[in-house]
Amino acid sequence: MKIIDAHMHIGLPSFCENKNSEFQYDLCSTYDEIIELMDANDIDKAIILPIPHKDFNIEKTNNYVFEAYKKHSDRLIPFCRIDEKLGENIDKGFRGVKLHLLYEEVDIKSIRSELQQIEDANIPIIIHAKYANKVKQIEQILQYAPNINIILAHMGRGHLYTGEQTIDNALALKRYPNVYMDLSTVGDLQSIINVCEILGYERVVFASDYPFGKNCLGKKYRYIDEIDTLKRNLSHEQSELIFHENVERLLNLKNDVYIRRAKKADVESVMGLFNSISKEDQKYLAYSNKASLIRQIIRSERHCYIAVYDNMVVGFMRESGRPQNYSLLEEILVSPEWRGKGVATKMMNYYHRAFHKNMAKTNALNYKMMNMLRKNGYVAENPDAPRIINWVRNGE
């Protein structure tokens, strides 16, 4: 079975800029040590994270992670810390972000724009929450970036190698489908299984937190026993999800369809998508009257979203924000060969998480669109209208 460790740290003592730092330097590790450890424990791939501490130079820690990735791109998946070069790092090839709210002493409100940047890039963020009110911290992040994929490190547990607080965290965060948990340094098997049953096995990922976990003494550290214990107590399907499939889906490693904000570079791909649909569908969307407007809005990089599969645009959605967290769904379309595969539903779910109240308008003869709206909880306000029907959906 393939195994991906979703939480391993690397970094060098020389990156520390505070001679009086309380950070333990024996918790530093090189990328060669990581590869040796992975080989010893039959780990196929790993997400590698910078040392997330305020005393460590962010640029140096990020650069070291990317250097490791370039040397072992077939094994290592790079995540970065947040700094002023976040956009450059995402474009460079970092696949996610690590944020330690305690060690980095970060106020969530101060990184609102960075969280939205991460959300727009459709990359996950691993959050190590502070001791108190961990659920509130996650909810505050979601308030600023409702569609950001969050991995709550260590299931938000209390003390090391206990299931303390994990059940309460899972119960409170179950309602947010884009919140996941990693099981590193929990150590209590029954708590891990209980969280999986609450959240769903598709929202828990295997992780070690090397070298911060138990017995983290360089080459002596082995966690093969923990892996075997999990395998013995999970079904084959559950193991596949936790050990690799969930991370592969989050990072789009298996060419799954994912949703992101449309950018300037996507204009021609979106126009090609419009041209691929039938004349009848174009008529219902009033495409001939809107083409130039849609081009303009996409170039503004606002209000437009695309569904992507293997670098190909297979769906498009446009909304127009309204006051008090309302929004009107202007258009949604899916490539003809991708219809009936859940692409529209995935885009709608993305849209629904972003706004409290959703509205839509359809041509009275566009039965396919009306059926889709009904399936997604919309109610017609004027069902007998001869031309344009107004729809509304109230969020929970």
N, C-alpha and C positions, 0 to 999 in steps of 0.2 A: 504493500500500500504506500502511495506517495505521502510524504509528510512535509508540511511547510510550517516552520516555526515563525509565528507572527510577531515576535518581540525579542530581539537581541540587540545589545548595545556594543558599540566599539568607540574607541577614543584613546588618546595618549595623555599621560600626565603633563606633558609640556603645553597642552592646550589651556591649562588652568592659569588664570591671570591674578589669582589672589594667594599670596604665600601663606596666609592664615586660614585658608579654606578648610571647612569641616569635612569636605568631600574625601572619601577614602580612596587613595590612589590605587589600592590593590583591586579596585573595581573597574579599572581601565583594562582594555584588551585590544589586541591588534586584529586585523581582518584575517591574517594567516592562522591565528589561534581559533578564530571562529570557524574557519573551514575545517581545521583539524578536529574540532569538537563535533561539527556536523557529520563528518565522516565516521567518527567513533560511535555516533548515536543513530546512524542511518537516516539523517535529515537531508531531504532532497534540496530544499530551498529555504531561505530565511529572509524575513524583513529585517534590515539592519537600521538601527536608530543611532543618532548622535548621543553623546552623554548630555542629558537634559538638565544642566545645572547652571545657575546664573554666573558662577565663577569661571565657567569654561567659555572661551571665545567661540561665538556662534559660527562665524565664517570658517574658522579652522576645523571645527567639528563637522560641519556640513561638507566641506571639501574632502575631508578624510573618508567620509562615508561614500562620496561619489567616486573617489579614487579606488575604494574597495570594489564598488560595483563595476567599474571599468575593467578591473583585473579579473573579476569573477562574475561576469554578467550572466552566466548560465546558472549561478547558484544564489546570488544575492540581489535583493530588491531594496533600493535606497529610499529612505524617508529623511526629511530635513526638519530642522527647527525653524521657527518663524523669525525673520528679520526683514530689513528693507529690500533684500534681494529675493523675496519669496517668488515673485512673478518670474524672474530670471531662472530660478531654480526649478520651477515647475516646467518651464519651457525647455530647460536643460535635460530633463528626464527623471527628476525625482517623482516617485509614484505615490507619495503620501507625506503626511506631516506628523511629527510627534510634539505634543505640548504637555509639559509637566507643570501644572498650575501651582504646585507647592515649591519645588526646587527652583523654578524659573521666576517665581514671584510675579506672575502675570495677572493683570486684571482683565477679565473677559471683555468688558466694555471697551477697553483700549485697543482691542484687536478686531473690532467688528468688521472693518473693511477687509482684513486678511481672511477672516472666516468666510466672507462672501466670495472672496477670490478662490479659496479652496473649494467651496461649493460649486462655483462656476466651472472649475477645472475637472469636476467629477472625480476627485481623488479623496481617499479617506483620511481622517485625522484620528490618531490614537491619543486619548486624553487620560492623563493620570490626575484625578481630581484631588482637591484638598480634603482634609480629614472630615470636616463637617459639611452637611447639606450637599452631598455629592449629586443627588438627583436634581436639585435646584441649579447646580452648575451646568449640568448637561442641558437642562431646559432653557437656561439663559443662552447657551450657544445656539440651540435650535430656534430661539426667538429671533436671532440675528441671521441665521442661515438654516431655514427649515428643511432643506433637502440635502444638507451635508451628511455624509456617511461617517458616523462616529463609532470607534471601537473603545469602549470603556475598559481601560487597563485593569487587570487583576479582579475583574467583576466588581470593582469598587469596594473590595473587601476591607475590613478593619485591620486587625492584627495579621502579621505574616503567617501564612500557612494555616489559616482558619477560614471558615465560611461566614464569618461575622459580617453582617449587613448585606450579604450577597442576595439573599432571598427578597428582602425588602426592596433592594435596588431593582431587581428583575420585575417584581410586581408593579413598581411605579413606572418603569420605563417600557413595559410591554407594549403600551399604546403607540410607541414611536417605532415604526417598522425600519427606519434607517439607523437605529441604535443597536450595535452589536457589543459583545463582551469577549475579552480574552481571559483564559483561565489561569494565567501565570500566577504563581505564588499563592494560589488558593489552598491547594494541598488536601482539602477535605473532599473526598470523592462524592459523598452523598450530597453535599452542597452544590457541587458542579452539576450533578445529574438533576437536582431539583431546579436549578436555574435553567438548564436545557429544556426541562419539561414546561417551564413557565414561558420562556421566550420563544422556544422552538429550537431544535437542533441546528436549524439553518442560520442561527444568529449567534453562535458561539464558535470561537476559533482557538486552536491549540497554540500555546506560547510558553516560553520558558523564563523570560526576563533575564537571560544571561547577560552579564555576570552578577546581577543583583539578587538572585534567588538563594535558596538554601544550598549550602555546601559549594558556593561559587568560589572555588580555589583554583582558578586557571584550568590546567589540563586534567585536574582530578575530578572536575565536575562532570557528572554523568546523569542523564535523566531517562535512560532507556527503560528503567523500572517503572517510572511514571507513565510512560507511553504504553507499556505492556498492561499496566493496571487499567488504564482507560479502555484499551482494546477489549480486555476480558469482560468489561462491564457495559459495553455498548454493542449494539447490533452492527453488522457490516455497513449498512447504509448510514447509520449515525456516525460511525467512525470516519467514513469517507467525507461527510459534510464537515466535521470538526477539524480533521487533520489536513484537508487541502481544498475541498470544493468551495467552502464559504469564502476563503481568501481569494481563490481564483476568480470567483464571481465579483467580489468587491473591487479587485484590481483589473478586471476585464482581461484576465489571463487566458480565458477560454473562448474569446470572441463572442461574449454574450452581448445582447443589445443593451446599451446604456443611454441615459439622457443627459445632455449638457446644454448650456446656454450657447446659442449660435453666435459666431464671430464673423468679422468682416471677410475672412478667407473662405467662409462657407456659402457666400452669396450664389455663386454659379452652381454649386451642388444642389442648393435648395431650388433654384430656378429650374434645374434639370428634373428635379422631383416633380414640380408642378407640371412640367411639360410631358411627364410620363403617364399622368392620369388621363382618364377619358374626357372627351369634350363635355359630356354631361356633368361629370364631377367639377370640371372647371367652371361650368355655368353656375352650379349651385354655390361655388365659392366666390363667384363674381371676379374670377382671376384676371380677366382682361382689363378690368377697371382698377385692379389693386397691384398689378405687377411692379410698377415703379415705386409705389408706396412700400411694398414689402422689401424691395431691395434697399430702400433708404433706411428702414427700421432695422434690418439685419446689420447694416453698416454701423448703426449707432450702438450695436451690441446690447440692446435692451429689448425686453418683452418677447423675444423669440427663442425657441428651444428646438433642438434636433435630436432625433433618435439615431444612434450610430451603431453600425455593425461592421467590424473589420475595416475601419476607416471609411466606410461608405454610409452616406446619409439615406436612411430608409423611412424617416418620418419627420414631420415638421409641425410645430404648434406655435401660435401667436396669441398673446393675451394683452389686454390693456388694463393697467392698474386703475383702481378707483379709490376714493377716500375710505378710511375706516376699514382697511384690509379687505375691500371688495375687489373683484376682478371680473372682466368680461372675456370669455373665450372667443377670440375672433375667428381663427381657423385651426383646424387640425386635419392632417392628411397623412396617409401611409402609402408607401410604394405598393403598387398592385400585387407584386409577387410576395409581399410581406403581410398582406392582410390575413386576418384570422389566426395570427400567431402571437397575439397579446401585446403588440407594439403600442396600439392606441391606448389600451388600458394602462400600460406602464407610463405613457406620457401624461395621462389624466391623473394618475396617482401623484406624479411629480407636481402637477399643477395644484391639486387639492391640498397638498401639504404646505404650499407656499401662501395660501390665502384662506381666510376664515369663511368667506362667503363667495361662491362662484356663480357666475351667470353665463348664459350662452344664447345665441340666436341662430335659428336654422330656417332654411327655405321650407315651406310647408310640404313640398314634394320630396324632400331629401330624407327618405324613410330610413336609410342606413344610418345616417347621423342621428336621427331621432331615437332609433333603437339603442344606439351606443350610449346616448345621454341617459336614457331610462335605466340602462344596466348600471350606470355609474351614479345613480341616486338623484338625478335631476327630475324636476317636476315642471310641466308646462304651465305657464301662467295664463296663456290664451290659446288653448288647444284647438279651438275652432277657427282661428284666424286664417284667412284665405291665402296669405302670402308669407309673412314672417311670424314665426312662433318664438316667444320669449321663454327661456328656461332659467330655473334657479335651483341651486343646491346649497343647503346650509351645512357648514362644517360642524363637527362635534365639539 
